[in-house]
């Protein structure tokens, strides 16, 4: 029964602790220093691993940046070359379309040298070539502006070269005469009509 009365707190560990001599102050300080050194080493190791990790991330970012930069430079050079090629060959389509008209003009010129050529036939031939030329330009998007006497003057479409006294009251501030036709290329003005305005 005495065994039952033994304090349950007295475990073999507690008994051993009681049997040991108490630590001296110097031993206690030494142990604390050792623990502090171990903690510093762990902290240093953690700091070193974080620095290594950050260095690795920085190297990866630099590599990605250099790759993106070189890809962009290649893209820029390629597009600049394509633009240059496009500018140099931009008129190729138009020139190819105009070659038959040039051929017709050359044939007409040869016919002028022949003394037997009828003047009315020459006029008709030149008229046909002119119509063919105009149709080719229209197919490529070129349209003459509708410029008539009596139209309102529009600075977007017209260029006034002079002003004259209006022949009638309704022509004041309006187009009196068209000196040079204006042209649109796919709805964009490429040449303003040169007109005379009534004053």
C-alpha positions as CSV (number, residue, x, y, z in Angstrom):
1,X,0.0,0.0,0.0
2,X,2.9,2.3,0.6
3,X,3.8,2.0,-3.1
4,X,0.3,3.3,-3.9
5,X,0.9,6.3,-1.8
6,X,4.1,7.4,-3.7
7,X,3.6,10.7,-5.3
8,X,2.7,10.1,-8.9
9,X,4.8,13.1,-9.9
10,X,8.0,11.3,-8.9
11,X,8.8,9.7,-12.3
12,X,12.2,8.2,-12.9
13,X,13.2,11.4,-14.7
14,X,12.3,13.6,-11.7
15,X,14.2,11.2,-9.5
16,X,17.3,11.5,-11.6
17,X,17.1,15.3,-11.7
18,X,16.9,15.4,-7.9
19,X,19.9,13.1,-7.6
20,X,22.0,15.3,-9.9
21,X,24.1,18.1,-8.5
22,X,22.8,21.6,-9.3
23,X,24.7,23.3,-12.2
24,X,27.1,26.0,-11.4
25,X,26.6,29.6,-12.7
26,X,29.5,29.3,-15.1
27,X,28.2,26.0,-16.6
28,X,24.8,27.6,-17.1
29,X,26.3,30.6,-18.9
30,X,28.4,28.3,-21.1
31,X,25.3,26.3,-22.1
32,X,23.4,29.5,-22.9
33,X,26.3,30.7,-25.1
34,X,26.4,27.4,-26.9
35,X,22.6,27.6,-27.5
36,X,23.0,31.2,-28.7
37,X,25.8,30.2,-31.1
38,X,23.6,27.3,-32.5
39,X,20.7,29.8,-33.0
40,X,23.1,32.2,-34.8
41,X,24.3,29.4,-37.0
42,X,20.8,28.4,-37.9
43,X,19.9,32.1,-38.6
44,X,23.0,32.5,-40.7
45,X,22.2,29.3,-42.6
46,X,18.6,30.5,-43.2
47,X,19.9,34.0,-44.4
48,X,22.4,32.3,-46.7
49,X,19.8,30.1,-48.2
50,X,17.5,33.1,-48.7
51,X,20.3,35.0,-50.4
52,X,21.1,32.1,-52.6
53,X,17.4,31.8,-53.5
54,X,17.1,35.5,-54.3
55,X,20.3,35.3,-56.4
56,X,18.9,32.4,-58.4
57,X,15.6,34.2,-59.0
58,X,17.5,37.3,-60.1
59,X,19.6,35.2,-62.6
60,X,16.4,33.7,-63.9
61,X,14.7,37.1,-64.3
62,X,17.8,38.5,-66.1
63,X,17.8,35.5,-68.5
64,X,14.1,36.0,-69.2
65,X,14.6,39.7,-69.8
66,X,17.5,39.1,-72.2
67,X,15.5,36.5,-74.1
68,X,12.5,38.8,-74.4
69,X,14.8,41.7,-75.4
70,X,16.5,39.7,-78.2
71,X,13.1,38.4,-79.4
72,X,11.8,41.9,-79.6
73,X,14.9,43.2,-81.4
74,X,14.5,40.3,-84.0
75,X,10.8,41.2,-84.4
76,X,11.6,44.9,-84.8
77,X,14.3,44.2,-87.5
78,X,12.0,41.8,-89.3
79,X,9.1,44.2,-89.4
80,X,11.4,47.1,-90.5
81,X,12.7,44.9,-93.4
82,X,9.1,43.9,-94.3
83,X,8.1,47.6,-94.3
84,X,11.0,48.5,-96.5
85,X,10.2,45.7,-98.9
86,X,6.6,46.8,-99.0
87,X,7.5,50.4,-99.7
88,X,9.8,49.3,-102.5
89,X,7.2,47.0,-104.2
90,X,4.0,49.0,-103.2
91,X,3.4,50.2,-106.8
92,X,4.1,46.8,-108.4
93,X,0.4,45.9,-108.6
94,X,-0.5,49.3,-110.2
95,X,2.4,49.2,-112.6
96,X,1.5,45.7,-113.8
97,X,-2.1,46.9,-114.4
98,X,-0.8,49.9,-116.4
99,X,1.5,47.9,-118.7
100,X,-1.3,47.1,-121.2
101,X,-2.1,50.8,-121.5
102,X,1.6,51.6,-122.1
103,X,1.6,48.9,-124.9
104,X,-1.5,50.5,-126.5
105,X,0.2,54.0,-126.4
106,X,3.3,52.5,-128.1
107,X,1.1,50.9,-130.9
108,X,-0.7,54.3,-131.3
109,X,2.6,56.1,-131.7
110,X,3.7,53.7,-134.4
111,X,0.5,54.3,-136.2
112,X,1.1,58.1,-136.2
113,X,4.2,57.6,-138.3
114,X,2.2,55.9,-141.1
115,X,1.0,58.6,-143.5
116,X,-2.0,56.6,-144.6
117,X,-3.5,56.7,-141.1
118,X,-6.9,58.3,-140.9
119,X,-7.0,61.2,-138.4
120,X,-10.5,60.1,-137.1
121,X,-9.1,56.6,-136.5
122,X,-6.2,58.0,-134.5
123,X,-8.6,60.1,-132.4
124,X,-10.8,57.1,-131.8
125,X,-7.7,55.0,-130.8
126,X,-6.5,57.6,-128.4
127,X,-9.9,57.9,-126.9
128,X,-10.1,54.1,-126.4
129,X,-6.6,54.2,-124.7
130,X,-7.7,57.1,-122.5
131,X,-10.8,55.3,-121.4
132,X,-8.8,52.1,-120.7
133,X,-6.3,54.1,-118.6
134,X,-9.1,55.7,-116.6
135,X,-10.8,52.4,-115.9
136,X,-7.6,50.8,-114.8
137,X,-7.0,53.7,-112.3
138,X,-10.6,53.4,-111.1
139,X,-10.1,49.6,-110.5
140,X,-7.2,50.6,-108.3
141,X,-9.4,52.9,-106.2
142,X,-8.7,56.3,-107.9
143,X,-11.8,58.4,-108.5
144,X,-12.1,62.0,-109.8
145,X,-14.0,64.4,-107.6
146,X,-17.4,65.7,-108.6
147,X,-16.4,69.4,-109.1
148,X,-19.0,71.5,-110.8
149,X,-19.7,75.2,-111.2
150,X,-22.0,76.3,-108.3
151,X,-20.8,73.8,-105.7
152,X,-20.2,74.9,-102.2
153,X,-16.5,75.6,-101.5
154,X,-15.2,72.9,-99.2
155,X,-11.6,73.3,-97.7
156,X,-11.4,69.5,-97.3
157,X,-11.8,69.0,-101.1
158,X,-10.9,72.3,-102.7
159,X,-7.9,74.6,-103.0
160,X,-8.9,78.2,-103.9
161,X,-6.3,79.6,-106.3
162,X,-8.1,82.9,-106.8
163,X,-11.4,84.8,-106.2
164,X,-13.3,86.7,-108.9
165,X,-16.5,88.8,-108.8
166,X,-19.4,86.3,-108.9
167,X,-21.3,86.4,-112.2
168,X,-24.5,86.0,-110.2
169,X,-25.7,86.3,-106.6
170,X,-26.1,82.5,-106.1
171,X,-22.4,81.9,-107.0
172,X,-21.1,84.1,-104.2
173,X,-18.8,81.9,-102.0
174,X,-19.2,79.0,-104.4
175,X,-17.1,77.3,-107.0
176,X,-17.2,79.4,-110.3
177,X,-14.6,77.4,-112.3
178,X,-12.5,74.2,-111.9
179,X,-8.9,74.7,-113.1
180,X,-7.6,71.3,-112.1
181,X,-9.5,68.2,-111.1
182,X,-9.2,66.7,-107.6
183,X,-8.8,63.0,-107.0
184,X,-9.7,60.6,-104.2
185,X,-7.9,57.3,-103.6
186,X,-10.3,55.0,-101.7
187,X,-12.2,58.0,-100.1
188,X,-8.9,59.8,-99.2
189,X,-8.1,63.0,-100.9
190,X,-4.8,62.7,-102.7
191,X,-5.1,65.9,-104.7
192,X,-7.3,68.9,-103.9
193,X,-9.3,70.4,-106.8
194,X,-7.9,73.8,-107.7
195,X,-10.9,76.1,-108.1
196,X,-11.9,79.7,-108.6
197,X,-14.3,81.1,-106.1
198,X,-17.0,83.7,-106.6
199,X,-16.6,86.8,-104.5
